[in-house]
Amino acid sequence: LDSISVDVAVSEPDTGVRAFAVGRLAAAASAAGGNLQVLRPGSLAATARFELANVTKGDLPNLVSASYDYDPEAMPAGGLVLGSGGCVSHLFNPSSLLAAAVPKNIVFVIDVSGSMMGQKLDDAKSAFQTIIGTLAEEDAFAIHTFSSKGTESSWGPSKATSFARSDASAFVRDLSANGGTNLHDAFVNGLEQVSMVTDLFRDGEPSVPIVMMLSDGQATEGQTDRNDIRNAIRALNEDVGAKIFSLAFGAGADLHLLLAIAIQNQGSAIPIYEGYGDSAEQIEAFYSSKLRRVLLSDLTIDIKSENTIESQTQTQFPVFADGSEVFVRAKPKKDEYFRGSLQVVASAIANTGPKQWVFDGMIDTHKALVAPHSHECVQSFAHQKIKELLKFREATSSLGSDVNEYSGIVLGRDTGVTKERASPSDFHEDVKARATELALDASLVWPGLTAMVTMESDACAAIFPEGGMLCHEGDGDSSKWDDVKMEEANDESDTVANSSMKKGKDKLASAPAFPSSANLGNPTAIDASADSPAMIMSNSSASSNGSKAMNGTIFSSGVIVLLMLCRSY
C-alpha cells in the first residue's frame, strides 16, 4: 500500500476526557517511521491519527489500542450506566463527593501458632507494622495474638495517635510463634475487643467496626467443629455488627471456613500465597485496597428496571474504600432486552450518616442492534459472575445448612442458582454448572470449567493445504459450516486475515469429516515461542450456527488445527 491511516477516537460527554494514552500506537509509529497525531478538539473528546507510508505486511501493528482517563470530579453523583439492551453495567465512584473518611474501629487478630514460625511470621510482622503506620488519627485500634488460647498477648485499645502507632509497631515487632490454633476463641475475643473499642472511643457518631484476621492453619485447639465455630461467631456478631476480613496465609489455612465466616459477617476472605517472596506485600495490598481509607460502609446498589432482571453481580458491599470503584452488572431474562426507564439507587453510611444517590435514565436499544455474545458488557458480566460463583462455591462446605440463606445475598438475583437446594453438595454442583454455562455462553476459557481444545485437522488441510488455518467449531457438525469464519496465517507474517468457509466449499465436500466434540481424539497443545511466530485470533462473535471464536488465544503460525470450546471434566 502507498499509505494507510487509522483514526482512534473517544467521546465522553458525561465526564470529559482528562487524558488520552496511546503508548502502543506511538511505539508502532516510531518503529515503522510513521506519524502519530493526538488531537484534543475539546474537553469532551480526543482523537489520535496513526499514519504509515509505503506499507508492507510486516509494518502493520498486531494491536492498535488507546485508553482514556475520566475526571472523577465530573462523575454524575448517581454514577454511570453503560451497556446495551442485553446487559447493563453501573459504575459508581462517589469519592469526589465525600470530604472525609468513616473512622475505623479495627482489631488486628494475628496467628502466632507454631506453624507461623520463620518466614511467615516475619512477613506478617512486616506487613502489620506497615499497616499500623498508615492508620489515621481518627481511627481507633487494638491488636491481639492467638495460638492455643484465643488471646496470647494483646495491645491497646487506643486512638491511632503517632505515639500509639509507634508503640503498637514495637509490640508487633517482638512477636514470636508457638502452640496450636484456636480459631473459635480468637474470633470471639476479636469481636469482644472491637465492641470495647467502639464503646470507648465513639459516642454515637458513624464509624465502622472491623476485625482483620490472619491465620495459617485449621482449628486444632478449643472448639474445632466448623459449624459450631461459624455459628458462635455469627450469634455474637449480631449485636456487635463488625465486618470480618480474613487472610488465609498459605496452603494449610482453612480458607473455606474463613470464606464462610466472611460471608455471614459482611466481610471478605482471600488467600495469601507464600513462597514467592511477596507475602508481606500481598497483605499490605489487601488492606490498602479494602480498608485503609473507608469512605462508605454498608453500600447497596439496587437496579430497578421495567424488565425482569434475571441475574446480576454482587450488589452489597461491606465497605467502599478510597481509590476503588463499584461495578454492578445486570442481565434481563433470556430473550428479553432492557427497554424504557432504568433507575439505580445507591445507599450507604458516610461519615455524616446515611446517604443515597439515584441514577435515572432511559434505555432505547433496538433488538436488532443487540449482540449478546459479542458485547463487552456480557463478557464482563460473565467474568465477574463466575468469580463470585466459584468463591461462594468454596465456602459451601463450611456454610452447611445456611447455604440457601446466604446464596441470595452473595450471588444476587440469579434464577440459575438461588432456588432452594436439598443439600450443600447439590448447591455445590449447581453453582459449578451455572458458572460453566456462563463461561460457554460468553466464550470464556476458565480453569476447571471450560477448555480450549486444538487438534490437527485433515479437513482444514484439504481445504487450504497451502497455508495455516484455524477452524472455529462448536459442536463438530461439519454440515453447518457454511458461515463459520476461518483465519489464515501467512508463513512470512503473523498477520491474521479473515476468509469465509464458502471460499473452500467445493473442497469441503470431499474433505474428511470433522471429529465431533464427543470424540476429540488426542488434543494437541500448541505453544508460541520466539522461534515460532505467534498468531493471535481476532475478536469474532458467535456465528448463527453456534460456533464460537475465542479471543486472545495464541497459536503457532502455519499450523492447521481444529478449535473447539469444551467443558472441562
N, C-alpha and C positions, 0 to 999 in steps of 0.2 A: 504494500500500500504506500502511496505517496505520503499520506499523513493520517492520523487518527486523533480524535479528541473525545474525552469523557467528561461530562459535567456531573458533579455531585452537589445536590442542593438540600438544604434543610430549612424548614419554616416552622416556627413555634409561636403562634400568635398569643398564647396564654401566658407563657413565662419568659419569652425572649431567648435569644441565643447569646450566651455570655462568652463562649469560646468555641472554636471550631478546629478540631485536631485532625490533621490529615498526614500524619507522620509517614505512613506506608506509601501514600501517594508521592510525597516529597522524595522519599528514598528511591522509588521506582523511576521518577522523572530524572533525578540526578544520575542514576546508574545508566540510563539509556540516552542521556544527553538531551532530554526533553525539557519541557517548560511546565511550571505549575503556578497558577494564579489563584489566590483566595480573595474573593470579593465580599464585602460587607455592605449590601445596599441599605441596611438599616438594622436596628437592634433586634428586629423580629425574624431575620433571615440571614443566611450566609450561603455562598456558592463557591465551589472550587472547580477550576477547569484544568484538566490534565491533557497535555498535547505532546505528540510524538511525530517526527517526520521520518520518511524512508523506513517504514516499519516492516520488520520481518517477524515470523512467529516467535523467535527466541526473545524479541524485545518486549513482548506483551507480559505485563504482570499477571500472576495467577490470581491475585486477590486485590481488589480495589475496595478500600474501606475508608470510612470517615466517621467521626463521632463528634458530638457537641455536648456542652455543659449548659444546663439551665440555671437561672438565677433563683435560688430558693426563696429569696425575699419577694419574688414575683409570683410564687406559687399561690394559686387560689386557696383560701382558707379551708374549703371543704375538700381539697385535693383535686387530682386529675383523674378522669375516666378515659381509658384508652381501649381500642379494640373495635370489633365489628359486631354484627348481629349474632354471630355464632359463639362469641366469647367476649367478656369484658374484663378489664383489669383496673382496679382502683389504686392509685398511688397517693399515699398520704405521708406528708412530711411537714409538720407544723413547727419545726424548730425555730424559724424566724419569728413566729408569733408568741413564743414562750420566753419570757425575760429571765426566769430563774428556774433552777432545778428543784425537784422534790427532795427534801432531805431524806437520807437513808438512816435506818436503824439496822445495822448489819452485824451479824455474828459470824465469824470465820471459825469453822469446825475442821480441825486438821488431824488426820490419821497419823499416829506415831507408833503403830504396831511394829512388831519385829520385821515384817516384810517390807517396811518402808526404809529400812536401814540402807545407808550408802547413797548412791546417786539419786534415787527417788526423793529421799528426804532433803538432800542438797538442793534439788530442783524446786521442791515445794517451799523451802525456806527462802530461796532467792526470789521466787515469784511472789510470795505473800509479803515480803519486805517491800518489793516494788509497789504492790497494790496498796499497802498501808500508806506509803508515801504519797499516793495520789488522792487520798480521801480529802474531801472539802471540809472546811471548818464547821459548817452547819451539820455535818454528818455526826452520828454517834455510833460507837462500835465496841465490840468485845471479841476476845479470842479464847477458845478453849481447845485443848487437845484431847484425844481419846485413844485408848488401846483396849486392854482387858476391862477397864472401867469406862463409863460414859464420859467422865471428865478426869483426866490425869493431871492436868495443870491448866491454869486459866490466867487471863489478864483482863483488866477492865471491870466494868464498862466505863467509858469516858467519851466526852465530846472529842472530836478529832483536831485538837489543838496541835501546834507544832511540837510541843514537849511530849504530848501523848503519842503522836506518831513515831517520834524518835524512841520513846521508851518501849512501845509495842514492837517496833522493829528489832530492838535488842532482845526482847523476850523470844521472838521467833528465831533469831539467830542462834540462840542457845538450846534449841530443842534437840532431843535425842530420841531414838526409837527402841521399843522393847514391848513384848507382850502380844496378846491376841487382838481380836477385832469385835467390839461391842457396838454394832451399828444402832441397835434399838435405843440404848441409853444415850448414845452420842446425839442422835436426833432429838430425843426428848429433852435432854439438857440444853441443846441449842435453841429449841423453841422456848424453853423457860427463860433462857438468857435474853432472847430478843424481846420477850414480853417485858422483862425487867428494864431493858434499855429504853423501850418506848415509854414506860411509866415514869422513869427518872427524868427523861430529857424532853418529853413532848407534853404540851398542855392543850391537846385538842386540835392543834394545827395539823394540816396534811403532812404526812410522812409515809414512807414505805418500809415495812418490816421485811428483812431478808435474812435467810440462813444460807450461807455458802459453804457447802460440804465438800471436802476432798478425801477420798478413800481409795485404797488399792486392793481391798480384799472382800471376801464373803464374811457374813456374820458367823463368828466362831465362839463368842462368849455371850452370856446372858440369854436373852430371847433370840433364837436363831430361825424360827419359822417365818418365812417371808410374809405370809398373810397376816400373822399376828403383829409383825413389825409395822407394816404399812397401815394396818387398821388403827394401831395405837397412835401413830403419828397423825393420821387424818383426824381422829377424835380430838386429840389435844389441840390441833391447829384450827379447829372450828372456832375457838374463842380467840386465838392469837392472830389468825389471818396472815401469816407470814408467807412470802414467796420462797420456795425452796429450790435452790440451784445446786446441782451436784456435778462433780467432776470424777469420773471413773478412771483412776490412774493405772494404766497398764492392763495386760490381758487377764490378770487374776481378779480384777474388780467385778462386783456384781452390777453390771450396767443395767440388766433387765429390772432388778429391784429399784435401782436409783431412778430409772425412767418412770416406773410405775408411781413412785413417791412424788416425782416432779409433776406428773400428770394430775395426780389427786390434790396437789398443793400449789397450783398456779405457778409452776416454775419450768425448768428445763434441765436436762442432763445430757452430757456429752462425754465421749471417751477422750482421754489424754494418752497419746501414744508415747511409749518410751523406746529408747534405743536409737533415736535419730539425732540426738544432741540438742533438741529444741523443746523439751517438755516444759521448761520454765516459761518459754515464750508462748507456748500454747495456752497455759494457764492465764498468763497476763493478757493475751489477746481475747480470751473469753470474757474476762472481767471488763476489759476496756470497751468491748463492743456491746456488752449487755448491761453493765451495772455501774460503770464509772460515773456517769452523769445522767441520772434518771430524770427525764422531763415529764413523763406521764406514767401513771400506774393504772392497771385495770382498764386497758384500752380495748374497746369493742367496735368492730366495723359491721354495720348492718346494711346490706344491699337489698333494696326494695324495687321490684320491677312488676310491670303488668304481666309478664310471663312467669311461669313457674320455674324457679331455679332448681335444677336437678342436682348440681354439685358445685361446691366452692372450696377454696383452700382455707387455711386457718383464719378465723375471724376474731379470736380472743387472744390478747397479748398481755402477759402479767406486767411488763414494763416496756416503756419506749425510751431508748437511750439516745442522747445527743449523737449525731453523726450517722444515725440509721434511718431507714425508710421502711414503711409498711406497704406491701403489695398484696392485695387480696384479689383473687381471680375467680370468676364465676361463669358457669355454663348453663344454658336453659335446658329444658327437656329435649330428648333426642328428636331430631327432625323439626325442632322449633327454633325461632330466632328472636333475639331481643328486639323489641319494637316499642315505640312510644316513650312514655316517661320512665325515667330511671332516677331513683333517689338513693344516696349513700349517706348514712348518719354515722359519724364517729363520736363515741362517748368515752370519757376518761376522767381521771383525777389529776389535776395540775397542782402546782404549789399554792394556788389561790383557792382551790376547791374543785368541785365538779365542773366540767366544761363539755360543750357539744359543738361539733362542726357539721354542716349539712352541705352536700352537693346535690343540686337539682339539674337534670339535663334531659335531653331527648335523644333517642336513637331512631334513625330512619335509614336503615340499610336494606336495600332490595335483596331478596333471596338469591337472585342470580349472581350477585357480586360476592357472596359469601363462599369461601373455600375452606371449610373447617380443617382439612388435613394439611393445608399449606400455610395457614395463618400462624404467625409467630405467637399470638396470644394462646392458641390451642396447645402448641408445643410447650410454651412456658407454663401454662396451667398443668399439663400432664407432668412435667418435670417436678414442679413443686408438690403436686398432689401425691406423686409416687414417694417422694422423700418423707412426707408426713405419714403416709400409709405404712411404710416399712419401719419407721421409727416407732409407731404405735404397735406394730406387729411384734417388735422386740419386747414390748412391755406386757403383752397379753398373758404370758405365762405367770407373771407376778401379780397381775391385776385380779386374777381369779374370777369370781362371780361378779365383780364390779365392772367387768369389761364393757358390758352393754351401757351402763350408766355414763361412762366417760367417752364412749365412741363418738357420740354426737358433739361433745364439747371439743374434742381434738380434731375430728375429721370434718366438721361442718355438715351442711346438708349434702348427703351423698346417698342416694337411694340404692347404690350398689353394695353398701356395707353397713348401714346403720339400722337395719331391721333386727329384731331380736334373734339371738343365736342360742342354740341349745347348750353350748359349752364353749370355753375359751379356745379349745382346739378347733372347733368348727369356725369360730370367728377368725382364728389364725389363718386358716386355709382360704376363707372368703376374702380376707384382706389381700393375700398374695394374688388370688385370682383377679381381683379388681385392679391391682397395680399392673398385672400383666396385660390386662385388657387395655388399660390406658397407654401402656408402652407400645403395644401393637398399633392402636388407633393413631397415635401421634408419630409413629415411625421412629421410636427411640430405642437404642440399644442400651440395655440396663443389666448389670451383673446379677445373675440369679433369676432373671425374668425372661429376657429375650437375648438372642444371639444372632450375629451376622454370620451366615454360612456361605463360603465360597468354594467352588469346585470347578475343575476343568470341564469344559463343555464341548463335546464334538459338534453339537448343534450350532453353537456360536462359530466354531471354526469352519463349518461347512458354509455358513452364510458369508462371513468375511474372513477368509483364510489369510488375507494379506496383511491384516492389522490386528492389534489387540482390541478386545471388546469387553464391555461389561454388560451382561444381560440382567435386567431387573425383573425378578419373577416373584409372584405372590403365592400361588397355590400349585404350581407345577403343570397346569393345563396349557399346553402349547397352542391349542386351538384358539385361545383367546388373546393371542399375542399381536394382533394387528396394530394396536395403538400403543404398545409398550415402547418407551423411549430407550434407545441404546446409546452408549457413549464410547467413542473411538479414540484411542490414544496413538498418536503418531510415534514411531520408534525414535525419531530425532527430537521430539519435544514432549513435554508433559502437559501440553495444552489439551483441553477436553473439548470435543465438538459433538453436538447432538445430531443424531440421524434417526430416521424413522425405520421401524421394522418393515414397513412396506417396501423399502429400498431393496431388501433381500427376500421378498415374499416368494419369488419363484424358486429360490434355493431352499426355503423353509420346508416346502412340500416334500422334498427328498431327503431332508436332514434327519438325523437320528432324533428320537423323541426326547424331550427334556425329562429328567427324572422328577418324580413327584416329591412333595415335601415329606411324605411318609416314608420314602425310600431314598435317602440322601446319599447313600454310599459312604465314601470316606472324604469328608471335607478337607480342603487344602488351606492351610494358613499361609497367607501371603503378606510379607513384610516389605516395607520400603526402606532402602538404605542408601548410603552415599553412592554406592556403585550401581544402584538401580533407580532411575528417575521415578519420582512419585507421581501418581495420577490421582487427583482429588476430584471426587464426584461433584457435579453441580447440584444446585438446590432444586430438586424436582418434586412435584407433588404426586400424590397417589393418582393413578390413572383410573378411568371409569371401570376397568375390568378388575380392579382390586390389587393390581401390582404396585409395589412401593419402591421408590428410590430413596436411599439413605443419604444423609448429609455429612460431609466431612470425613468420610471413610477413605483411607489411603491404600492404594494397590500399586503393585509394580507395573510399570509401563510395558505394554506389549503382551501381557498375559491374558489369555482367553478364559474367562470364568463365568459361571452362573452364580447369581447373587440372590440370596433369599433371607428374609427376616423371619425367624422362627422362635417358638417358645423354648426356654431352657428347661431341662429336666434333670 
